C-alpha cells in the first residue's frame, strides 16, 4: 500500500499526460546514447591511439546525419516535449551541416592530437566524447523553441569547448586561453540569461511562439521587453563573435591547440546563427526595428575593425580570428535586412542569405585550419605567417587548397565565398540600404589585402624549411573534397542557395 492515502481523493480527470513525440529528436537521443557507450568502451581500449573511439565517433555522427537528412527530405515541422523542441526544415539542414563540418574537423585534427598526446595515454579518452557533447549542445540549440532549451544547449556546448581548450594542462597558452574563454563566456551567458528573465517578466512565458504571439497582440510590458532585448543581443553578439564582444576570439584561436581552434571556428558558428535567428526573428519579430538597428551597429564595427586589425597580424591564427570577426559582420547583414518598415516580404530571402553565408564560411574556414594543421607536424606549432612561405614548393596541392580558401574568404569569384558575400550584400540593397552594401564592399577590399598577402608568401617567397609535407590518406582525401567544394559550390551555388531559401521559407510559414 502506498503511504499517501489522501491521494485517493484527487480528481484523476484533472491529471493529463503530455503527448510526447520522440521521433523528431531521435538523432539527439541516439547521440546521447552513443556518447555514453563510447565513454564506456574507451575504458577497455588498450590501443594507445584510441582508433576505436575515433572511428565510433565518426560513425555516430554519420548516423545522426542520416536521421536528420530523412527529416529534411520530408520537410515537415513538428513541435514536441511541450513545445520545448522543434524539428523543422531549417533545423534539419543546419544539423546535417553541423555533423559534416564536425566530421571533417575530426579527420583533420586526428594526427595532430595523437602527436601531442591529447588523445593517447591516460588523459586522452575524453576528447572525442567532449566533441560529441559539444555537437549535442549545438543540436539542442538549433532545435530550441524555448528559453530553457536554448540555454541548456548553449551551456552544454560551451562547457565542452572550455574543457577541450584546457586539455593540455602543461601548455600555459592553452590554459590562459581556456580561462579567458570561460570568464568571458560566463559573462555573456549571464547577459543572455538576464535578458531572457526580463522577457519572461514581461510576458510570463519562456516559449518563443507564445512570446511572439503575445507581443503581436500588444500584450506584455514593452519597456521591459526592450531592455531585455539589449541584454539578449549582447549575449548573442559574444557567441557569434562580433565587435565589441569580440576580444576572446583572437586570444582563444592563438592560445588553443590548433585542432581545438579548428573545432571552435567551425560548427559552433552554425548553432550561434540558429539561436540568433530563433530568438530575434522568431520570438521578437515585433521588435525588429529595434534589434535590426543593434545588429547594424555590430555589423559595421565588425567589418571595419575585423579587417583593419587583421592587417597588422603576424600570427596566422590571430589573423583567422580577426577574419572571423569580419566574416560574422557580413553574416549579420542578412539578418538585419529581413524586415523593411514593418514588412517582412523579403524575410525569407534575407535570412536564407545569412544561412548560406554561414554555411559557406564554415566550409571554407575548416579547410584553412586543415592546411595549418599539416604545417604543425612533429610537435611544431605552425602559427606565424612565415610558416606559409614557399608552401607551393613544399606541397603544391596544399598551397592550391589554401589559395582557394584565401580567395573564398576575400570574396573572389568563382569561389563560394564570393556568392556568400554577394547574397548578403544583395539583401541589404533589397532592404533599401545601398550605402551599407558599399561599406561592405569597401571593407571586403581592405580584407583582400591580408588574404592576398598569404597567397604571396606561399607562391612568391622562398620556404624557411624544406621539409616535405605528407599528410595521411584520409586527410588528403577529405581536404581534396573540401577544396573542391569551395570551388565547385562557387561555380554552381544554385543548389545550396535553393536549399537554404526553401528551408527558411518553410520554417517561417510553419
N, C-alpha and C positions, 0 to 999 in steps of 0.2 A: 504494500500500500504506500502511495506517495505521502510524504509528510506535510502536505499542504491541502487539508480538507476543504478550506474555504474556496479553492479554485473551482470546486464543483458548481458554485453558484454563478459563475461567469457566463454570460450570454455568448455561446460559441459562435453564433451567427455574426458577431462583430469582429471575429478574428479572420483575417484574409491572408492567404499565402500568395506572395507576389509571383507572377508568371515570369520565370527567368529562362531566356533562350540562350543557351551556352554556345550554340553553333557559331555565331559571329566572332566569338572570342577563342575559337579552337586553337589558332596559332599561338596566342598568348598562353593558353593553358598548356599546350604541348611544349612550348619553350621553357616554361617554368618547371615542368616535369623533367625535361631534358637536362636543364642546369643541375637539378638535384642528382640525377643519375650520373652525370659527368663528374661531379664532385666526389661521389662515392667511388666511381670507377678509378679515378685518379689516385685514390688511396692505395690501390692494389697494383698500380702500374709501376713496373721496375725500370722501364725504359727511361734513361736519363733525359732524353729529348722530348719525352711525352708526345710522341706522334699520335698515339691513340686519342688523347684529349683534343689535339688539334683537329684530327680528322672528324671526330664525333661532333665537334663544334661546327665545322663546315657543313656536315650532313644535316644537323639540326636546323641551321639557317636555311638550307636549301629546301627542306620540307616545309618550313614556315612560309617561304616564298611561294611554293606550290599551292599551299592552302589559301593564301591571300589572293593569288592570281586567279583562282577559281571564283572567288567572290568579286574580283574586279571584272571578270568577263560577264558575270551575272548582272552587275550594275545596279543592284537593289540597295536600299537604305534600311537598316534595321537598328532600332534602339532596344537596349536590353539592360539588365541589372538596375531596374528602376530609373532608366534614362541616364545612368552614370556613364554608359559606354555606347558608342555609336559605330556601326560599320557602314560606311558609305563609299562611293567611288573614289573620293579624294583620299580617304584614309587608306584604302587598299592599294592605290597606286603609290602613295608615299611609303607604305610599309614594304612593298616589293623593292622599291629603290633603296630603302634602308638596308634590307638584307643583302642586296647585291653589293652595295658600297662597302658594307662591313666585311663581307666575304673577301672582296678584293683587298681590303686593308689587312686582313689576317694573312693572306698569302704573301703580300709584300713584306710584312713585318716578321715572318717566321724565322728566317736565318739570323736577322738582327737580334731577336730575342734570345735565340739559342747561344749565339756567340758571347752575349753578355750575361748569361746565366739567369735571365729573367724567367725563363720557362724551363729551367733544369735545376737539378739539385733539390734541396729541402724546401726552398721557398718559391718554387716555380709553378706549382699546381693550380694556383688561384687565378692566374692571369686570364686564361680563356673563359672561365666561368664569369669573371668580372666583366669581360667584354660582352658576354651574353646577358648579364644582368643590366648593363647599360642599354643594350638593344631592347630588352624587355621594358625598361623605363620609357624608351623612345616610342615603343608601340603603344603603351598606355597613354602617353602624351598625345599621340596622333589621333587616337580614337576617343579622347576625353570629351565628355559633354557636360561636365560638372567641375566646379572649382576644386572639389576634393580630389577627383581623378587626375586633374591637371597637376596638382601639387604632388600627389603621390608618385606619378610618373616622373616628374621633374626631379624630385629628390632621389629616387631610385637611380636615375641616370647620373645625376651629379655626384652622389657619394661614390659610385663605382669609378667615375673618372678621377676624382680626388685620389682614391687609393691607387689607381694604376700609375699615376704620375710619381707617387712616392714609393713604388715597389723597390727601387734601388736605394735602399736605406744608406748605403755608403756613398751615394752621389749627392754632394752638397747642393749643386744647382737644381737637381730634381726635387730634393726636399724643400728647397726655397720656393720653387715654382708651385709645388703642391700646397704649401702654406698660403701663398698669395691667392691661388685659385680658391682655396677653401674659405678664407676670410672674406674675400670679395664676393664669392658665390653665396655665402651665408647672408651677407648684407643685401644682395639683390633678391634673394629668396624672401627676406624679411620685407622688403619693399613690395614684392608681389603679393605676399600673404596679407600685408596691411591693406593694400588696395582692394583685395578680394573681400576682406572683412568689412570695409566701408560699403562696397557694393551690396554685400549681404545685409548690412544695416539699412540700406536704402530700399531694398526690395523684399527682404525676408526670404530669399531663395538663393540656393547655390547652383541651380540648374540653368545652364546658358539659354535654353529655349524659353524657360519661364521668365528669365530676366529680360530677354529681348521682347517678349510679348507684353510684359508689364510696362516697360518704358515706351513701347509703341502706342500703348493705350493711354499714356500720360500719367501712369501711376508711379509711385516712388518719389523719393526726395532727390530732385535734380541737382541741388548744390552738393550734397554729399557724394552723389554719383560722379560728378566732375572731379572732385578731389580724389576719389578712389581711382579714377581713370589715370590721373597723373602718376600715382604710385605704380599702377599696373604697367603703364607704358615704360616707366623707368626700369622695372624689373625685367620686362621683356627685352629692353634695349641691351641690358647686360648679357642676357642669354644669347642674343643674336650677335653681340659684339660690335656695337656702333658707338660713335662719339656722342656724348662724353663718358660713356660707360665702357670704354674700350681698353683701359690701361692694363688689363690682365692678359690680353691676347699675345702681344709680342714677348712678354716675360715668360708666359707658360709655354709658348711654342719653342722658345730658345732653351728653356731650362728642362723641359720634359724630354725623356728619351724620344728619339725621332719616331719610333714605332707608335708611341703613345700620342705624340703630336699629330701623327697621321690619323689616328682614330678620332681625336678631338676635332680635327679640321674637316672631317667628312660627314658621316651620318647625323651627328647631333645638330648640324645646321638645318637638316630637313625637319627634325622634330621641333626645333625652335620656330621655324616658319609655320608649322602646323598649329601650334598653340597660339601664335600671334594672330593667325587668321581666324581661329575659332573664338578667341577672346574678344577681338576687336570687330571683325566683320560679321560674326555670328551673334555674339552676346550683346555687343554695344553698337549695333548698326545705327541706331537713332542718334548717337553722338559722333557720327563720322566726321562732322565738321570740326569737332574738337580734336579727335585723335589723328586725323589726317594732317592737321597743322603741326602737331607734335612730330609726326613722322617726317614731315617735310624738313623741319629744322635738323632732325637727326640725320636725314639723308644728305643734306647739303654739307653739314660738318664732316660726316664720314667720308664722302667722296673727296672733299678738299684735303682734310688732314691726313687721311689714309694714304693718298697718293703722294702728297708732299713729303710726309715723314719717311716714306719708303725710299725716297731719293737719296737719303743720307745713310742708309744702312749698308754695313759691310757683312753682317751675318745674314745668310740666306734664309734661315728660319724666321728671323725677325722681319726680313723683307716679306716673306709669305704671310706673316702675321699682319703687317700693315696693309698688305694687298687684300687680305680677308676683310679687314675693316672697310676698305673702299668698296669691295665687291658687295658686301652686305648693304652698303648705302645704295647701290644700284638696285638691289632686290627690293628695297623699301619704295622705290619709285612706282613699282606695280601696285603695291598695297595702298599707297596714298592717292591713287588715280581711279579708284573704283566707284566713288560716289561724287557726282558733279551737281552741285546746287540741290542736294537732296534727292537727286535722280540716280538710280542705280542701273540704268540701261546698259552701261559698259562695264559693270562689275565683273561679270564672268570673264571677259577678255582681259581686264586689268589683272585680276587675281591669278588667272592662268598664266599670264606672262611672268609674274613673280614666281610661280611654281616652276615654270620652265627654266627660269634663270637659276634658281637654287639647285635644281637637279643637274643642270649642265655645269654649274660651278663646282659642285662636289665631285662630279665625274672627272673634271679637269684637275682639281686640287689633289686628289689621291694619286694621280699619275705623277705629278710633280714631286710629292713626297716619296713616291716609289723610287724614282731615279735617285733622290738624295739618300735613300736607304742603301742602294747599291754602292754608292760612294763611301758609305760609312761601314766599311768592311774591316775585318781583322782587329776589332776593338777601336778603330779610329772613328771619331765622331766628326763627320764632314758637316760643317756649318758655315764656313767662310765662303764668300763669293769666289775667292781664288781657287777653291777646291773644284770649281767648274771649268777652270782654264783648260783649254785643249781637250775637252771631253770628246770632241769629234775624232781626234787622233787615237784616243784610248778605246772608244767603243762607238762607232758611227751610229748604231741603232739607238743607243741610249740618248745620244745627242739629238737625234731626229725626234724622238718622243718628247724630250724637253723643249725642243723648238716648237712643236705643236702645242705644248702646254703654255709656253710663254706667249705665243701668238693668240691662243684662245683667251687667256686672261687679259691680254691687251685689247681684245675685240677685233682682231684682224681676220678678214674673210680669207678662205671659206671655213674657218674653224667654228665649232659650236658656240664658242664664247661670243662671236660676232652677232649671231642671231639671238643669243640671250640678251645682250645689251640692246639690240635693235628692238626686241619685243617690249622691254620695259620703257625704253625711250619713246616708242610709238604710243604706249599707253598714256604717257604724260602729255603728248601732243593732242591725243583724242580728248583728254580731260581739260584741254584749253590752257595748258601751261607750256607753250613753246620755249619760253625763257629757261625753264627748268631743263628741257631737252638740250638746249645749247650749253648750259652749265655742265650737264653730264658728259657731253661730247668733249668739252674743253678739259674736264677732269680726266677723261679717258686718254686724251693726248698727253697729259702730264705722266700718267701711268705708263704709257707706251715707252717712255724714256728708260725706266729701270728694267722693264721687261726685255727691251732690245739690248740693254747692256749685258744681260745674261747671255743672250744669243752671241754677242760679240766675243765674250770671254770663251764660249765653247768652240767657236769656229775660227777666230782670228787671233787667238793668243796661244802661246806655247804652254804645254802642261807642266805643272810643278813636279809631278811624279809621273812615271811612265808605266806603273803597274797596270796590267791588263785586267779589265773588269769582266768577270764571267759569272753572271747570276745563274741560279738553278733553272731547270727546265720549266717547272711550274710558274716560277717568277717571270721568265721570258715570255711564256705563252699569255699569261694574264696581262702583263704590261703591253704586249703587242695588241691584244684585243682592246685594252683601254685606250691606247694611242689611236688605233683605227676608228674607234667610236667617236673620239674627239673630232676627227676629220670627217668621218662618214656622216655623222649627225649634223655637221656643219654644211655638207653638200646637200643632204636630204633631211632637213629638220621638220618637214611637214608632219610625219607620223607622230613624233613625240609632242609637237605642238597641239595636234588634234586630240591626243590622249589627255593632255593637261586641260584643254578647253572643255572637252566632254566631261571629265571628272568634276571640274569645278562647277559647270553648268548644272549637271545632275544633282550635285550636292546642294547647291543653292536652291534648287527647285524642290528639294525634299522637305 
